[in-house]
Amino acid sequence: MIHPFNTSRIYCNLKKSWEDQPLVVIMAMAVLLRLLAAIFAKGYGMMDDHFLVIEAPQSWVYGYDYDSWLPGSKDNFGPSGHNFFYPGINFLLFTLMKWMHIYDPQVKMLILRFSLGAFSLLTVWYGYRIVETLSDKRSATLAGSLLALCFFMPWAGVRNLVEVICIPFLMMGFWQIVKARNTSGIFRTWFMAGLFFGLATDFRYQAVLFPAGVFIVMLFRFKWKEMAGIVAGVICSFLLVQTMIDLIIWGYPFAEFMGYIKVNITDRNSYFNLPWYNYFLTVGGIMIPPLSLFLFYGFIRGWKRYWLLFFPAALFFAFHSYFPNKQERFILPFIPFFIMVGVMGYYQYIAPSGFWTRHQKLLRSCWMFFWVVNLLLLAGLTFMYSKRAQVESMYYLSKYPYVKNLIIEDEKGEVPMPPLFYTGKWPSYPEIHPPDTTVYQLVASIAAQPKFYHPQFILFSGDKNLQNRVILVRKNFPLLVYETTIEPAFVDKLMHRLNKVNKANNIYIYRNREFYKTRRD
C-alpha cells in the first residue's frame, strides 16, 4: 500500500531533531544559506573587499602592480600601510588557479566565495558551543540561530572582508579558553588561544583589542600563566608573520604595520568622521529593534557573569566608537560577541522578568516581528548581486581577446574605478583630475597618439546627456559603435534611491571599430 505524503510526520521529525540536536539543524541552515550566497551573491559590497584584496593580488599574477604597493613600482615611495597578509594569500590562490588553467574571473570568485562561506561556518559552530558551555542549551540554540540566520551573516560570510574573515579565528581563540576551564595544561591552552587571536590580528590589525581585553581581565585576576600564554601565542602568530612578510618585501620588520598606524593617525579625520554614538545606531539597526534592545540590555547586564567575553568586545566597541573614522564594516567583529553575551543575558534577566512573564503575548509578537523582517531581508541580501553594472561591464569585455586600453566616462565628468579583475586581462585606463583635465581633453589627447594607445572600448556611465557625451567623444573616435547596455541590480537601484551616494548607473559599452569590426557574441 502506498502511503500519502505525511506532512505531520515530517513536522514531528523536524521538531524532534530541533529539540534533540539543534546544532545539527542550525548548521544545516547555515550551510544552505552560505551555499546560496556563494552562488548568487556576486560582485562586491565595498571598495575594500575587492580593490584591496582581489584587484591588487591579481595584478601581481599578471606582472603588474595595481596601486603601486610594491617597492620599485613607478609611484611607490615606501610602505603605505597596507596589510599584505590576506592579499598575499589571494596571490597564492590566483597563482594556483593560473597553474590549473582556471582563467574565468567569475569562476575564480565563485571558488573564493565557496571557500569563505565554508570558513564562516566556524563562527556559527563555535558560537553555539561557547554559549552552551557558559550558559545552557536554550541560550546556545538562540545564539546559534542568530549567527546562522541574521540577514547579513550569509552575505557577509562570502565577502572578502578582513573584518569578517578574522571572526572565526577570534571564536576559536575564545573556545580554547572556554572549553578548558578548570583543566590542566593552562599555559598550552592559553598559548593556543593566543595563536588564534594573533591570526585574527594578521587579517585585521584592530582585532588585537580582543586579546588585549583578555590580557587585562587576566591581569586584574593575577593569572600570570594565562597572561604569558596569550602574549606568547599572539607574538608567534602575529609578530612573526608580519615580520617575515615585511622582511621579504621591504627588508626590515613592521614596515607596513607602522605605516598603517601612521596613516590612521594622520588621516583619522579624512574619511567618515561620525559621532561617538554612531555604532550604537548601527548595531541597533542591523540587529532589528526590538531584538537589538533586548540584546543591548542582556549584553550590559551580563557583563559580570560573562566578563571574559564582555570586556574584550566592549573594549573593541569603545575604541571604534572613540576613533573618528567610522564605517559600518569596522564593527562587524563585535557582532557575534554582542549576540552571544546578549542572548545569555536575555535569558538570565529579561525572559524571567515579572513584566515579560505577564506579557508573553507581547514578547512573542516582538520575536515574530524580528523573524519576519529578518527573513525578508535575508531573502533579499542572500541573492543580491552587488555592483552588478560595474562587474558585468568588465566581464563583458573578457570575451574579447585583445583589450589593452579603455576610456571610462561618467555623467559627472569623472572616471569611476573599474574592477579590471573581471576583464581577465589588465587593460589600462586614463585617470582624470578635474577641474584641471576634462574627459574630452583627455580623449582628444589620446586620439592624437598612435593607434597603439587608442581605446578598444569606451564606457559611458549614467544616462544624463548621454547622446551629447557620445557625440563629443565620436569627434575624436568616429568609428565608435554601440555594443550593449549593462544595468545595475535591483538592490543597487534601491540603495541609490535611499542614498544618492550609492551609484547605480547604467553602463553603455561602445566598441571602437578600429580594432573590432563586428561584435563577439
C-alpha positions as CSV (number, residue, x, y, z in Angstrom):
1,M,0.0,0.0,0.0
2,I,1.3,3.4,-1.0
3,H,1.1,5.9,1.9
4,P,0.3,9.5,1.1
5,F,2.7,12.3,1.8
6,N,2.6,12.6,5.6
7,T,3.4,16.3,6.5
8,S,2.6,15.8,10.1
9,R,5.3,13.0,10.4
10,I,7.9,15.3,8.7
11,Y,7.0,18.1,11.1
12,C,7.3,15.8,14.1
13,N,10.7,14.5,12.8
14,L,12.0,18.1,12.3
15,K,10.7,19.1,15.7
16,K,12.4,16.1,17.4
17,S,15.6,16.9,15.6
18,W,15.4,20.5,16.7
19,E,14.8,19.5,20.3
20,D,17.4,16.7,20.3
21,Q,20.2,18.1,18.1
22,P,19.7,21.8,17.5
23,L,23.3,22.4,16.4
24,V,22.9,19.9,13.5
25,V,19.8,21.7,12.3
26,I,21.4,25.2,12.8
27,M,24.5,24.1,10.9
28,A,22.4,22.7,8.1
29,M,20.5,26.0,7.7
30,A,23.8,27.9,7.9
31,V,25.4,25.7,5.2
32,L,22.4,26.1,2.9
33,L,22.3,29.9,3.2
34,R,26.0,30.3,2.6
35,L,25.9,28.0,-0.3
36,L,23.1,30.1,-1.9
37,A,25.0,33.3,-1.1
38,A,28.2,31.9,-2.7
39,I,26.3,31.1,-5.9
40,F,24.1,34.2,-6.2
41,A,25.6,37.0,-4.1
42,K,28.1,38.0,-6.8
43,G,30.0,41.3,-7.0
44,Y,31.4,43.1,-4.1
45,G,29.9,45.2,-1.3
46,M,32.5,47.8,-0.5
47,M,35.7,49.1,-2.2
48,D,37.9,47.3,0.3
49,D,36.5,43.8,-0.3
50,H,37.5,44.0,-3.9
51,F,40.2,46.6,-4.8
52,L,42.4,45.9,-1.8
53,V,42.3,42.2,-1.6
54,I,41.3,41.0,-5.1
55,E,42.4,43.6,-7.6
56,A,45.9,44.0,-6.2
57,P,47.0,40.3,-5.9
58,Q,45.5,39.5,-9.4
59,S,47.5,42.4,-10.8
60,W,50.7,40.8,-9.3
61,V,49.8,37.5,-11.1
62,Y,49.6,39.4,-14.4
63,G,53.0,41.0,-13.7
64,Y,51.6,44.5,-12.8
65,D,51.4,46.4,-9.5
66,Y,47.9,47.8,-9.1
67,D,48.1,51.0,-7.0
68,S,51.9,50.8,-6.7
69,W,52.2,48.9,-3.4
70,L,55.4,47.1,-4.1
71,P,58.9,48.6,-3.9
72,G,60.3,49.6,-7.3
73,S,56.9,50.5,-8.7
74,K,56.6,53.8,-10.5
75,D,54.7,55.7,-7.9
76,N,55.8,53.9,-4.8
77,F,57.6,56.0,-2.1
78,G,57.8,53.3,0.6
79,P,55.4,51.4,2.8
80,S,51.9,52.8,2.6
81,G,50.2,51.0,5.4
82,H,48.7,48.1,3.5
83,N,48.4,44.7,5.2
84,F,49.9,42.2,2.8
85,F,48.7,39.1,4.6
86,Y,45.3,38.5,3.0
87,P,46.3,39.9,-0.4
88,G,49.3,37.6,-0.2
89,I,47.1,34.6,0.4
90,N,44.9,35.5,-2.6
91,F,48.0,36.0,-4.7
92,L,49.0,32.4,-4.0
93,L,45.4,31.2,-4.7
94,F,45.3,33.1,-8.0
95,T,48.7,31.8,-8.9
96,L,47.5,28.2,-8.2
97,M,44.3,28.9,-10.3
98,K,46.5,30.1,-13.2
99,W,48.6,26.9,-12.9
100,M,45.3,24.9,-13.0
101,H,44.2,26.9,-16.1
102,I,41.3,28.5,-14.3
103,Y,41.1,31.8,-16.1
104,D,37.4,32.9,-15.9
105,P,37.1,35.7,-13.4
106,Q,33.6,34.7,-12.3
107,V,34.7,31.1,-11.7
108,K,37.7,32.4,-9.6
109,M,35.3,34.5,-7.5
110,L,32.9,31.6,-7.1
111,I,35.7,29.4,-5.7
112,L,36.6,32.2,-3.3
113,R,33.0,32.6,-2.2
114,F,32.6,28.9,-1.5
115,S,35.8,28.9,0.5
116,L,34.9,31.9,2.5
117,G,31.4,30.7,3.1
118,A,32.7,27.4,4.4
119,F,35.2,29.1,6.7
120,S,32.5,31.4,8.1
121,L,30.6,28.3,9.3
122,L,33.1,28.1,12.1
123,T,31.6,31.3,13.6
124,V,28.2,29.5,13.9
125,W,29.7,26.3,15.3
126,Y,31.9,27.8,17.9
127,G,29.4,30.5,18.8
128,Y,26.9,27.7,19.7
129,R,29.5,25.7,21.7
130,I,30.8,28.7,23.6
131,V,27.3,29.7,24.7
132,E,26.3,26.1,25.5
133,T,29.3,25.8,27.7
134,L,28.9,29.1,29.5
135,S,25.1,29.0,29.8
136,D,22.7,26.3,28.6
137,K,21.3,24.6,25.5
138,R,18.4,27.0,25.2
139,S,20.7,30.1,25.0
140,A,23.1,28.3,22.7
141,T,20.2,27.4,20.3
142,L,19.1,31.0,20.0
143,A,22.6,32.4,19.7
144,G,23.5,29.8,17.1
145,S,20.3,30.6,15.2
146,L,21.0,34.3,15.1
147,L,24.6,33.7,14.0
148,A,23.3,31.4,11.2
149,L,20.2,33.3,10.1
150,C,20.8,37.1,10.8
151,F,20.0,38.6,7.4
152,F,23.5,40.0,6.8
153,M,25.5,37.0,8.0
154,P,25.4,34.7,4.9
155,W,26.1,37.6,2.6
156,A,29.0,38.9,4.8
157,G,30.3,35.4,5.1
158,V,31.1,35.1,1.4
159,R,32.6,38.6,1.1
160,N,36.4,39.3,1.0
161,L,36.2,41.5,4.1
162,V,39.0,41.2,6.6
163,E,36.6,42.3,9.3
164,V,34.6,39.1,8.7
165,I,37.5,36.7,8.0
166,C,39.1,37.5,11.3
167,I,36.0,36.4,13.3
168,P,36.3,32.6,13.1
169,F,39.9,32.9,14.5
170,L,38.6,35.0,17.4
171,M,35.9,32.4,18.1
172,M,38.4,29.6,18.0
173,G,40.6,31.5,20.4
174,F,37.8,32.0,22.9
175,W,36.7,28.4,22.5
176,Q,40.2,27.2,23.5
177,I,39.8,29.2,26.8
178,V,36.1,28.3,27.5
179,K,36.4,24.5,26.8
180,A,39.4,24.1,29.0
181,R,38.1,25.7,32.2
182,N,39.3,24.1,35.4
183,T,41.6,21.7,33.5
184,S,45.4,21.2,33.4
185,G,47.7,22.4,30.8
186,I,47.0,26.1,31.5
187,F,49.8,27.6,29.5
188,R,49.3,25.4,26.5
189,T,45.6,26.2,26.4
190,W,46.1,30.0,26.6
191,F,49.1,29.8,24.1
192,M,46.7,28.1,21.6
193,A,44.2,30.8,22.2
194,G,46.9,33.4,21.6
195,L,47.8,31.8,18.3
196,F,44.3,32.1,17.0
197,F,44.0,35.7,18.3
198,G,47.3,36.5,16.5
199,L,46.0,35.0,13.3
200,A,42.8,37.2,13.6
201,T,45.1,40.2,14.0
202,D,47.1,39.2,11.0
203,F,44.0,39.8,8.9
204,R,42.6,42.8,10.8
205,Y,45.0,44.8,13.0
206,Q,42.3,46.1,15.2
207,A,41.4,42.6,16.2
208,V,44.3,42.8,18.7
209,L,41.9,44.6,21.0
210,F,40.3,41.2,21.8
211,P,43.4,39.5,23.1
212,A,44.3,42.8,24.8
213,G,41.0,42.7,26.6
214,V,41.6,39.1,27.7
215,F,45.0,40.1,28.9
216,I,43.6,42.9,31.0
217,V,41.0,40.6,32.5
218,M,43.7,38.1,33.5
219,L,45.8,40.9,34.8
220,F,43.1,42.0,37.3
221,R,42.7,38.4,38.3
222,F,46.5,37.9,38.8
223,K,46.5,35.0,36.3
224,W,50.2,35.1,35.3
225,K,50.4,31.8,33.4
226,E,47.3,32.8,31.3
227,M,48.8,36.2,30.5
228,A,52.1,34.6,29.5
229,G,50.3,32.1,27.3
230,I,48.2,34.8,25.5
231,V,51.2,37.0,24.9
232,A,53.4,34.2,23.6
233,G,50.7,32.9,21.2
234,V,50.0,36.4,19.8
235,I,53.7,37.0,19.3
236,C,54.2,33.7,17.5
237,S,51.3,34.1,15.1
238,F,51.1,37.9,14.6
239,L,54.5,39.4,15.1
240,L,56.4,36.5,13.4
241,V,54.1,36.5,10.3
242,Q,54.1,40.3,9.9
243,T,57.9,40.4,10.4
244,M,58.5,37.7,7.8
245,I,56.3,39.5,5.2
246,D,57.9,42.9,5.7
247,L,61.4,41.4,5.7
248,I,60.7,39.7,2.3
249,I,59.1,42.8,0.7
250,W,60.9,45.7,2.4
251,G,64.0,44.2,4.1
252,Y,63.1,45.3,7.6
253,P,60.3,44.4,10.1
254,F,57.0,46.1,10.8
255,A,57.3,48.4,7.8
256,E,53.6,48.2,6.7
257,F,52.3,47.8,10.3
258,M,54.0,51.1,11.3
259,G,52.8,52.7,8.0
260,Y,49.3,51.6,8.8
261,I,49.4,53.2,12.3
262,K,50.9,56.4,10.8
263,V,48.2,56.6,8.1
264,N,45.4,56.0,10.5
265,I,46.6,58.7,12.9
266,T,47.3,61.4,10.3
267,D,44.2,60.7,8.3
268,R,41.8,59.8,11.1
269,N,39.5,62.7,10.2
270,S,39.8,62.4,6.5
271,Y,37.1,59.8,5.8
272,F,33.9,59.1,7.7
273,N,34.1,61.3,10.7
274,L,30.9,60.3,12.6
275,P,29.7,60.9,16.2
276,W,30.7,58.6,19.1
277,Y,27.2,57.1,19.2
278,N,27.2,56.0,15.6
279,Y,27.9,52.4,16.2
280,F,25.1,52.2,18.8
281,L,22.7,53.1,16.0
282,T,24.5,50.8,13.5
283,V,24.3,47.7,15.8
284,G,20.8,48.7,17.0
285,G,19.6,48.9,13.4
286,I,21.1,45.8,11.8
287,M,20.0,43.6,14.7
288,I,16.5,44.9,14.2
289,P,14.6,46.5,17.1
290,P,13.2,45.4,19.5
291,L,15.5,42.4,19.5
292,S,18.5,44.7,19.4
293,L,17.2,46.5,22.5
294,F,16.9,43.1,24.3
295,L,20.4,42.2,23.3
296,F,21.8,45.5,24.4
297,Y,20.2,45.1,27.8
298,G,21.3,41.5,28.1
299,F,24.9,42.4,27.0
300,I,25.2,45.1,29.6
301,R,23.5,43.2,32.4
302,G,25.7,40.1,31.6
303,W,29.0,42.0,32.0
304,K,30.0,40.5,35.3
305,R,29.0,36.9,34.7
306,Y,30.5,36.7,31.2
307,W,33.3,39.1,31.8
308,L,35.8,37.2,29.7
309,L,33.6,37.7,26.6
310,F,32.1,41.0,27.6
311,F,35.2,43.1,28.3
312,P,37.2,42.4,25.1
313,A,34.1,43.0,23.0
314,A,33.3,46.2,24.9
315,L,36.9,47.4,24.5
316,F,36.7,46.8,20.8
317,F,33.4,48.7,20.6
318,A,34.6,51.6,22.7
319,F,37.8,52.1,20.7
320,H,35.8,52.2,17.4
321,S,33.2,54.5,18.9
322,Y,36.0,56.8,20.0
323,F,38.0,56.7,16.8
324,P,36.7,59.3,14.3
325,N,36.8,57.2,11.1
326,K,33.7,55.0,11.3
327,Q,32.4,52.6,8.6
328,E,29.8,50.0,9.2
329,R,32.1,47.1,8.4
330,F,34.6,48.1,11.1
331,I,32.2,46.9,13.8
332,L,31.4,43.5,12.3
333,P,33.9,41.6,14.6
334,F,31.9,42.8,17.6
335,I,28.6,41.4,16.4
336,P,29.0,37.7,17.3
337,F,30.1,38.5,20.8
338,F,27.3,41.0,21.2
339,I,24.9,38.2,20.1
340,M,26.4,35.6,22.5
341,V,26.6,37.7,25.6
342,G,23.3,39.5,24.7
343,V,21.4,36.2,24.4
344,M,22.8,34.8,27.6
345,G,21.9,38.0,29.4
346,Y,18.5,37.9,27.7
347,Y,17.6,34.5,29.2
348,Q,19.1,35.4,32.6
349,Y,17.5,38.8,33.1
350,I,14.7,39.5,30.5
351,A,12.8,36.3,29.8
352,P,12.2,35.5,33.5
353,S,11.3,39.1,34.5
354,G,7.9,39.8,36.0
355,F,6.9,42.2,33.3
356,W,7.6,39.8,30.4
357,T,6.1,36.9,32.3
358,R,2.8,38.8,32.5
359,H,3.1,39.9,28.8
360,Q,4.0,36.8,27.0
361,K,1.9,37.7,24.0
362,L,3.8,41.0,23.6
363,L,7.1,39.1,23.9
364,R,6.1,36.6,21.2
365,S,4.9,39.5,19.0
366,C,8.4,41.1,19.3
367,W,10.1,37.9,18.3
368,M,7.6,37.3,15.4
369,F,8.3,40.9,14.1
370,F,12.0,40.3,14.2
371,W,11.9,37.0,12.4
372,V,9.5,38.2,9.7
373,V,11.6,41.3,8.9
374,N,14.9,39.4,9.2
375,L,13.7,36.6,6.8
376,L,12.5,39.2,4.3
377,L,15.9,40.9,4.4
378,L,17.7,37.6,4.4
379,A,16.0,36.6,1.2
380,G,17.0,39.9,-0.5
381,L,20.6,40.0,0.7
382,T,21.5,36.4,0.1
383,F,20.6,36.7,-3.6
384,M,22.0,40.2,-4.0
385,Y,24.3,40.8,-6.9
386,S,26.1,43.9,-5.6
387,K,27.8,46.4,-8.0
388,R,26.4,44.4,-10.9
389,A,26.8,47.0,-13.6
390,Q,30.5,47.6,-12.8
391,V,31.3,43.9,-12.6
392,E,29.3,42.8,-15.7
393,S,30.6,45.6,-17.9
394,M,34.1,44.4,-17.2
395,Y,33.2,40.8,-17.5
396,Y,31.6,41.5,-20.9
397,L,35.0,42.7,-22.2
398,S,36.6,39.4,-21.1
399,K,35.3,37.6,-24.2
400,Y,37.3,39.9,-26.5
401,P,40.9,38.6,-27.0
402,Y,42.6,42.0,-27.2
403,V,41.6,44.7,-24.8
404,K,44.6,46.9,-23.9
405,N,43.1,50.3,-23.4
406,L,39.8,51.6,-22.1
407,I,38.2,55.0,-21.6
408,I,35.6,55.2,-18.9
409,E,33.4,58.3,-18.8
410,D,30.9,59.3,-16.2
411,E,28.0,61.7,-16.4
412,K,29.7,63.8,-13.7
413,G,32.9,64.1,-15.7
414,E,34.8,61.6,-13.5
415,V,36.4,58.2,-14.1
416,P,34.8,55.6,-11.9
417,M,37.3,53.0,-10.6
418,P,36.6,49.8,-12.8
419,P,37.0,46.3,-11.4
420,L,39.6,45.3,-14.0
421,F,39.9,41.8,-12.4
422,Y,36.7,40.8,-14.3
423,T,38.2,41.5,-17.7
424,G,40.5,38.6,-17.3
425,K,43.3,40.9,-18.5
426,W,44.9,44.1,-17.3
427,P,43.9,46.9,-19.6
428,S,44.9,50.5,-18.8
429,Y,42.5,53.4,-18.4
430,P,43.5,57.1,-18.1
431,E,42.7,58.9,-14.9
432,I,41.1,62.4,-14.9
433,H,41.8,65.0,-12.3
434,P,39.0,67.6,-12.6
435,P,38.9,70.6,-12.9
436,D,42.4,70.5,-14.4
437,T,41.5,68.0,-17.0
438,T,38.2,67.0,-18.6
439,V,37.2,63.7,-20.2
440,Y,37.1,65.4,-23.7
441,Q,40.5,67.0,-23.4
442,L,41.8,63.6,-22.4
443,V,40.0,61.9,-25.3
444,A,41.5,64.4,-27.7
445,S,45.0,63.9,-26.5
446,I,44.7,60.1,-26.8
447,A,43.2,60.3,-30.3
448,A,46.3,62.3,-31.3
449,Q,48.6,59.5,-30.3
450,P,49.4,56.4,-32.4
451,K,46.8,53.7,-32.8
452,F,48.6,51.5,-30.2
453,Y,47.3,53.9,-27.5
454,H,43.8,54.1,-28.7
455,P,41.0,52.5,-26.7
456,Q,39.3,49.3,-27.8
457,F,36.2,50.3,-25.9
458,I,34.7,53.4,-24.3
459,L,32.3,53.0,-21.5
460,F,29.7,55.7,-20.6
461,S,28.3,55.6,-17.1
462,G,24.9,57.2,-16.5
463,D,22.1,58.4,-18.7
464,K,22.4,62.2,-18.2
465,N,23.1,63.9,-21.6
466,L,24.3,60.6,-22.9
467,Q,23.8,61.3,-26.6
468,N,25.7,64.6,-26.4
469,R,28.5,62.9,-24.5
470,V,28.8,60.2,-27.2
471,I,28.8,62.8,-30.0
472,L,31.6,64.7,-28.3
473,V,33.7,61.5,-28.0
474,R,32.9,60.5,-31.6
475,K,34.5,63.7,-32.8
476,N,37.8,62.0,-32.0
477,F,36.9,58.4,-32.5
478,P,34.4,58.4,-35.4
479,L,34.3,54.6,-35.7
480,L,32.7,54.3,-32.2
481,V,29.6,52.0,-32.3
482,Y,27.1,51.0,-29.7
483,E,27.7,47.5,-28.2
484,T,25.4,46.8,-25.2
485,T,24.0,48.2,-22.0
486,I,24.7,46.8,-18.6
487,E,22.1,47.6,-15.9
488,P,22.6,47.7,-12.2
489,A,20.9,45.1,-10.0
490,F,17.5,45.9,-8.3
491,V,19.2,46.3,-4.8
492,D,21.8,48.7,-6.3
493,K,18.9,50.8,-7.6
494,L,17.1,50.6,-4.3
495,M,20.2,51.7,-2.4
496,H,20.7,54.6,-4.7
497,R,17.1,55.8,-4.0
498,L,17.7,55.6,-0.3
499,N,21.1,57.4,-0.5
500,K,22.3,59.1,-3.7
501,V,25.9,58.5,-2.6
502,N,25.4,54.8,-3.7
503,K,25.8,54.8,-7.5
504,A,23.5,52.8,-9.7
505,N,24.2,53.9,-13.2
506,N,23.5,52.1,-16.4
507,I,26.8,51.5,-18.2
508,Y,26.8,51.8,-22.0
509,I,29.6,50.0,-23.8
510,Y,30.8,51.3,-27.2
511,R,33.2,49.5,-29.4
512,N,35.9,51.1,-31.4
513,R,35.8,49.6,-34.9
514,E,39.4,50.5,-35.5
515,F,40.1,47.2,-33.7
516,Y,36.8,45.1,-33.9
517,K,34.7,45.3,-37.0
518,T,31.9,43.1,-35.5
519,R,30.8,42.2,-32.0
520,R,31.7,38.9,-30.5
521,D,28.6,37.2,-29.1
